[in-house]
């Protein structure tokens, strides 16, 4: 991109036709690549007035300059090309207006899932090919004119240039005409008032009792996704309320009704009168839009339980209760002294941890598997945020150099590298180290024999993966692979059979995934699948940082190590961080990894097993009653308190209305006034005071 456009200009000035062709092709390819990647450079160029339309116009002007330098400025070809580009750019305005207007008229005030909106008519969305990146597609229609003009300039056959110009203008006009029908009223969604009325009607019929309220950036989708299974098993009638359209698309599959309401005014006017408990997995500014509702109780449930400062945010004072996994969360708030009262903290366990399998006491495979799951760099430069920068490569290097073979599963945090270029580079180096180590191990005779023996099974597993993925894609297609938000809201209804099949297929996918490669092969795991807890179950030990990942892994009972990235010292590190009290503490040099590996390979060397059991109870609560049972009990208790509060308020309001209607009712008896001798003074009797 940086060299292409200057080269186009130089080639036009020289003039050198083939140099111009090569440079122009490079700029086309660079623009396409950047848009495919969604590069940040696209926005930066637009902000400095070098957006895509300007770049296309510049390239076309350079073509006209080339023609002039080739002494074709007085030829009909020059005028035909100039006229074509002028008309083509004139057509950009109606095309842009039409595509924008169609999109705006397809936007509903809400996006829903599993909400029956049959009372309103929502037409199908225009074909994706027409509106997806429409401006970019329209601009690329200049290619026939551009190529035809170059060929005509080279061969001297002007007809080719005329045909190219005519094709460009014709395609642009056809594109515009294809959009026009979608402006008709029958192709538009109902007005906002009609849609909101339908949603309110559904709410009055469904009568939700418990809400999960979630707002955040696209990268924070995991914070809401971790609570979907728990919400599906919550007693009563659960509902998920979201605020960002883009985030809704990141929400995982769920049978719970979902309503995304971007506008605060629309949210405030929704009929949520039956909701008694509202759960918040994140502290964000938009929480205030529903915190203002007094008829429901508000609870901070978080998106993980760790010793990070974010787990004891003073913002939590706005909630009626704060729910923690175990006693550790309660003590954490008491130690932080941020204003959260002890009686407002409820220990409910972690319902999400049920899929985590307990440790058998020994490695599952002949080669133990160690999971390295560092957290991200955070929003500041605190060295204790992540081990990636100071210890990550040392950890991986020492695991690879262990006396007995070890398999490494590397699962970085999804936020890794979004703020720190150094963290992004460290992540890339670790991936490269594992890739090189995997290739080196594959070449060793022992592992080559293992690979040959497992070849048939792995091939069958890969075939199974392809089958499962194809079927999952088919099941996900209705309402999600095509159409816009409005169409998704219409068709994405609960299908119990599809939900059951999808759950079974996901379990099959996970099993096939781990069988598709050897139990000795190093692996970097990114993306939504396999999930973190699946990696827990596949591993025999873990190395991580101070984050909720450590607290969750403790549920497995397996050995684990935590990096003291800030170099506080083992004792101080344990004093400040509850979750590491049963961990092997690693310095940035990771010399202590031998103790972790010894605990995995030899149960007699596992000196921290009892400490892990005690810590599990302290952090996550008892095994009985189950976490889901405690969670539902807490919801029911808080709902009852909200109901009692609402009943008291209704009673007080009723009494006030009665007092206004009948000011004499319930008025106090007039006080008798006596003289100095105690004889009643009839004339001085006080009049009753009005309650008005």
N, C-alpha and C positions, 0 to 999 in steps of 0.2 A: 504493500500500500504506500509506504513512504517513498519508494523508488519508482513505482509504476507511473504515477501521474507526472512527475518531472520528466521521466523518459518519454512519455507521450508528447509533452511539449517540445522536447529537444528533437524528437523524430519528426515532428511537424515542421519545425524551423529549418532542419538541415537542407531539404526534406529527404527522408529515407523511408520508403513505403513498408518494407518488411520489418524494419525496426519499429515502426509505428504499430504494425499489426501485432507484433510480439508484446509490446508495452501495453497496448490497449487490452489484449487478452489477459495479461497479468492483472490489470486493474479489475476487470470483470471477475476473474477468479478470486481475487483478494476480497472484493466486496461480498461475494457469495459465501466465502469461507467465514468471514467475520460474522455475518448474519446467522449462519448455521450454528456457529459456536455461541452466539449470543454475547459476543465480546463487549466488555465495558467500553472499548474504543469507539463503538458505534455512538454511544451517548456523548462521549467526549467530543467527537467530531461535530455532532449536531449542535453542541453548545458553542462551538467556535465558528458557526455558520459554514460548516463543511459537511452538511448532512448528505444523505443519499441523492436527493434531487439535484443538489448543486454539483455533486461529483459526476452525475450523468450528463448534466448540462455542460460542464467543463470538458468532458470527453468529446461531446458532440461539437463544441466550438473548436476544439483542437483538430477534429476531422475537417471542418470547413477551412481552418488555417492550412492544413496539409494540402487541400485542393487548391487553395490560392497559391501556395508555394510551388505547386506542380504546374503553375500557369494554366489552371482550369477555372480561374475566377470569372472569366467571361463566357464560360461554356454553360449550356443548359443543365448539365449535371449538377453544377454548383448551386444554381438557383432551385433546382428540384430538391436537393438535399436540404438547403436552407428553409424552403417552404415546408417540407415534410417535418422538420424538427420544430418549426414554429407551430404548425397545426397540432403536432403531437403534444407539445407542451400546453397548448390551449385545451386539449382534451383532459389534461391532468386534473383541472379544476372540477369539472362535473364528475369525473370518476372519484376523486377524493371526497367530494360532497356527498355523493350517493353512498359510498361505502361507509362513511362516518354516520350518515343519517340512518342507514339500515341497522348498524350496530346499536345506535342509541335507542332506536325504536324496538329493539329486541331485548333491551335491558329491563328486567323486572326489579322491583324494590327488594326482593328476597331471592335467595337460591335455596332450594330445599332438596332433601333426600328423605325417602320413606314417609312423605307427607302427601296425602291424597288431595290433589287440587282438581278433581274431576268437575267441579262446579264452574270452572272457567275454561275457556278454549285457548290452548296454547299451540299455535301452528308450528310445523317443522321449521328448523333453522335453514337458512340458505346453505347450499353445498359448501363444504369447507374450502374447496378449491377456489371459490370466488372471493372469500373474505379473509382467509388466512394470509397474512403478509401481503395484502392486496396492493399497497403502494409499491412495494418492491417488484411484484409481478408486472404491474402496469409499466414501470420504468424499463423493465427488461424487454418489453415489446419493441424497443428501438433497435434490437439486434438485427432484424432483417434489413432495415434501412442502412444501418451502419456497415454490415457486411457487404450488402449489395453495392453501396457507394465505393467501398474499397476495391471490390472486384472490377467495377466499371472503370475506376481510375487506373487500374493496372492493365486491363485488357483493351480499354477504349470502346467497349460496348456499353453505351449509356443505357440501353434498354434494361440491363440487369439492375442498374441503380434505380431506375424508375419503378421496376417491379418490386424491389426491396422497400422503397419508400411507400408505394401503394399498399403493400402487405402490412407494414407497420401501422399505417393510419387505419386500415380496415380492421385489423385485430383490436386496436384501441377502441374503435367505435362499437365493434361486436361486444367487447368486454363491458362497455357502458350499457349497451342494450340488454345484456344478460342480467344486469343488476336492477334495471327499472322495475320489473314485475314485483320485486320484493318490497317496493314502497306502498303497495296496495294495502288497504286496511285489513284484508283477510290474512295477510302474511305478518301482521304485527301482533305483539302480545297485548293483552288487555292493559288499560291504564293502571297506574299504581294504586289508586283507591280501590279498584275492583280486586286486584291481587291481594292487597292487605285485608280486605273484607273476607276473602276466601280463606286466607290463613287464619284470621281470627275465628271464623266459623269452624275450621278444623280444630283449633285449640280448644274451643268450647266443647266440642264433641270428644276430643281425646282426653282433656283435663289432666295435663301433666302435673306431676307432684315434685319431681326432682330434676334440676337443670344442671348440666355441665356447661359453664360459660367459658369460652375460649377465644382469645385474641392474641395476635402476634405476627411475626414476620414469616415469610415462606419457609425459612430454615428452622422455625420452631415447631413445625407440624408434629414432630415426635412427642412433644410435651402433651398434646391432646390425644394423640394416637395411643399412648400408653394407658389411657383410662377408658378406652372404648369397650374392652371386654368387661371391665368392672361395671360400667354403666349398663351394659346389656343384661347383667345379672343383678342389677339393683332392683329391690322390691318396689312396687308401685308402678308409676308410669314415667319413665325417664325421657328426657329431651336434651338435645345438644344445641346450644345457641352459639353461633360464630359471628364474626364481624367482618372478615376479609374474604372477598370472593376468591382470590388466588389461593388463599390458605385452604378453602373448602375443597379445592381440587386435590390438595395434598392429603386430605383426610382418608384414612384407610377404610376398608370395607366394614360396614356396621349395619346392624338391624335396627338400631336406635334412630328415631326420627331426628333429623337435623334441619335447622333453620338458620341460614346466614342472613343477617340483617345489617348491611353496611351503614345505613343512616341512623344516627342516634335518635332522631325524632320518631322514626318508624319503630324503633325498638321500644321507646318509652310508651308508645301508643298500642303495643301489642297486648292482647288480653292474657296476662300471666297470673290472673287472680287465683288460680288453683295451685300454683307453685308454692311449696312451703320450704324447700331447701335449695340453695344455689351453691354449686361447688366451683372453685376457681383453681385451675392448675398453674396459673402464672400471675405474677404481679405486674399488670400493665395499666396504662392510663385509661383505657376504655372500660375498665372494670367499673368506673364511677357511674357509667350510664345505667347499670342495673343495681349497683349497690344502694342507689337512692330509693329502691322499692322496699318499704318497711314491712310488707305482709309476708316476706320470706326471710328465712335465716341464711346468713352468708358464711361460707366456710372456705378457708384456704387449705387445699389438699396438696399443693405443690406438684412438682414433676420429678421428684427424687428426694432422697433423704441423705444428706451428707453434712460434713462439718464446715462446708464453705459458708462465707458470710451471707451469701444469697439465701441460705436456708433459715436465717434469722433476721429477715428484713423488717425494719420497723414499720413498713407499710402494712404489715399483717395486723396492726392494731385496728384497722377499719373493719375487720371481720368479727362476726359473733363468736366463732370458734376457729381454732387452728387444729387440724388433725395431723398427727404424726404417726410414724410406724410403731415406735416403741418408747420405752422410758427415756432413751437417749435424746429423742427430740424434745421431750419436756425439759430435761436437764439443760439442753443446749439453749433454750430460750431463757431459762432462769439465769444461766451464766452470762448470756449476752446482755441481759437487763435492758431490753428494748421496749418494755411497756406491755408485754403480753402476760396477762394474769394466768396463774397456774390453773385456776378453775375453768379457764376457757380453752384448755388444751385437752384433746381427746386422743387416746392411743387406739388406732384401728388396724394396725398392721399394714401390709402392702399386698392387696389382692392380686397385683400384677405378677407376684413372684411365684404363684402356684405352678407355672410350667417348669420352674427350675428343679432339676433332679438332685437328690442328695448324693453325697459321695460314698462310694463303696469301700473306700479305704486303700485302694490301689489303682494304678493306671489301667485304663480300659484296653489299651493296645500295648504291644511290646515296646513301642516308642512313646514316652509320655508327651502330651500336648500341653504347651504353655500358651495361654492367651495374653497378648500384650494389647491392652485397651487404654491408651492414654486419653486424657481429656484434652480440650482445646486450649488455646492460649489466653482466652478471656478478653475482657475489654480494657484491661490495663496491663502494665508490664511487671506485675508481681511474679517473681521467679517461681513461686510455689504453685502457680496455676497449672502448669503442665510439665511433664518430664521430657517431652519431645526435644526441647531446645538444649537442655543441659545433660540429659542422661539417655535419651531415646536410643541413639546409635550405640552407646556403650552397652545398654541392656541387650539389644539384638545381637551385637557382636559377641558378647559373652555367652549368650544362649547358643549361638551357632558354634562356638568353640568349646562347648561343654564336653567333658570327658566321655560321657555316654550320650548317644544321639538324642536330640530333642526336636520335636516338631513345633514350629511357631505359627500361630494364627494371629495376624496383625489386624486389628479393627480400630482405626482412628475415629475420633469424634467427627460427626458430620460437619461441624463448624470449623474444623481444622484449616487454618490458612486464610480464613476470610478477613482477618485483620492484620496478621503478621506474615510478612513475606519470608521471614526466617523460619517460622513454623511450617509454612508451606514447603520450603526447600528441605527442611529436615524430614518431613513426611515423605517427600519424593525420594530422598536418599535411602530411607529405610525400606521403601518398596523396592528400590533397585537392589539393595543388599539381599533381600529375601528372594527376589527373582534370580539373582546370580547364584545364591546358595541352593535354590531348588534345582537349577540346571546342573550344578556341580554334583549334587546328590544323585540326580537321575543317571549320571554317567558312571557312578560307582557300581561295581559288580553286584554287591549285595542287594542294592535297591533296584537294579536292573532286573534281577531275578524276581524280586517281589512284584515289580511292575508287570513282568511277563505273566506271572501266575494270576494276577488280578485283572489282566487285560479284558477278558471276556465279561467279567462282572462290571467293570467300570464302563465298558461300552454299552452294556444293557442299562446301566444307571443313567447314562447320558441320553439314551433313547427314551427312557422313562421321563427324564426331565423335559425333553422336547414335547412328548405327548401331553404331560401335565400342563406345561406352559401354554400349549396351543388350546387346551380345553379351558384353562383359566381365562385366556384372552377371549374366548367365545362367550364365557359367562359374564365377563366384564363389559362386553361390547354394548348391550342394550343400555342406551342413555349415557354412556361414558366415553366411548371411543369416537362417537360422532355427535354433531350438533353442538349447540351452545348451552349456556347455563339455564336458559329458559326451557329448552327441550329436555335437559337433564332433570329439571324439577318436575316435569310432566311424567317422565317414564321411570324414574328411579324409585320404585316402590318396593316394599319388602316382599321377597319371594322366599319363603321358608325352605323350599326344596333346593333352590339355587344357593342359599346361604349354607345349608348343610353340606351340599356337594362341594362348595368352595372351601369350606373348612377341612373336609377330608382330603381334597386335592392339595391344599397347602401343607398338610402333614406329610403327604406322599412326596411332595416336592422337596421338603426339608430332608427326608430320609434319602431320597435319590441324590440330592446335592452332595451330601457327605460321602456317599458311596461312589460318586463319579470320579474321585481321585483318591490316591493312596493315603493311608493313615500316617505315612511318613513324610508326606509332601507339605512344605511350607505354603501358607496361603495368606493373601491379603483380602480381607472381606470388607466391601463397601456397599452402600445402597441399603434399601429397605429389607432385602432378603439376602442371606438368612439373618434373622433377628439376633440381637445381642444375647438374649437368653439361650438361643440355640447354640451360640458360640460357647456360652457357659457350659452347657450340657456336653459339648464335644471336647471340652478341655479338662485337664487334670489339675491345673493350677493357673493362677493369673497374676500378672504384673500390671499395676495401674497407678493412678494418682488420687489425690483427695477429690472424690466426686461421688455421686450417688451410685456409680458403677460398683464401687467397693462395697457399699452397704448392701446392694442387691446380691453381689456374689457371695457374701457371707451366708446367705440363705442356703447355699449348696453345701456348706461345711468343708469345702476343699481348701487346701493351703493357698495362701496368696501373699503377695509382696506389694508394698507401696513405697514409692520413691519420695524421699525427703529432698525435693528439688531446691528448696530454699536453704538447705544446709543448716537446719535448726539443731541437729543432733538428735539421736534416737529418743532419748528420754523426754526432751522438750517437745519433740514431734508427737510422741504418744500422749503427752499431757494436753496438747492443744487439739488433738484429733482423735475422737473416740473410736472411730472405725478402724484405726491401725493398731489397736492394743493387742490384737492377736495376729498381727502380720509380721512378716520378715521386713525389716526396715532397710531400704536400699539407699546408699549414698549415690551421688551422681556418677561415681565410677562403677557402680553396680557390682562391687566385689562380693557382696553378701548373697548373690544368687545361688551359690552352692548350697546354702542352707535350705532354700526353697526346693531345689531339685532333689536334695536328700530326703526331704519330707514326702515327696511324691513317690520316689522309688523304694523307700524303706519305711514302713509304718512305725518301726521302732525309733526312727530318727525324727518322727513328727512330734516334737515336744510342745507344740502349741494347739493340739487337737482339743483339749479341754477348754482352753481359753477361747477357742473359736465357738464352742457350744454355748458358753456363758455369754459371749458377746452377741451371738445371734439372738438370744432371748432378750438381751438388753436393747438391742437396736430395733428388732422386728417384732418383739412381743412373743407370747407363747404360741405353740403349735395348735393348742386347743383352748377355746373355740377357734375355728379357722378365721383367717383374716376377712374373708368375705362375709362371714356371719357377724363379726364385730363391726364391719363397715355398714351392713344393713341395719344393725341395731342402733348405731350412731345416727344414721339417717332417720330412722323411725322416731328416736328420742327427740331429735331436733325438730322434726316435723310436728310432733305433738306439742312441743313448746311454742312453735310458731302458731299453731292452731289456737292454743290457749291465749296467747298474746292477742291474736286477732279477735277472739271472742270477747276479751276484756275491753278492747278498744270499741268494738261494736256496742257493747253494753253502755259504756260511758257516753258514746255519741247519742245513743237512744235516750239516755237520761237528760242530756243537754237539749235534745230536740223537744222533749216533753216539757222541760223547764221553760223553753222559749214559747211554746204554745200555751202553757198555763203558768204564768208567773206566780200565781198565788199558791200553786200546789207545792207542798213541802216547805212553805215559808215558816220561819220560827214564830212561836207565840210572842205577842207583845210583852215586853218586860214591864212589871209593875214598879212604879216609882213611889217611894214613900217620903214623908217629911221627916223632920228631926225626931219626932216621937214615934216613928214607925207606922204612922197612919197612911194608907194608900192615898196618893194624890191623883185622882181620876183625870184631871185636866192635863197632867204631865205624862200620861201614858204614851210611850213612843210608838210611832207608826211602823209597821213592818217595812223593811227595806226591800226594794224591788230587786229581783234576780236578773232583770233584763240587762 
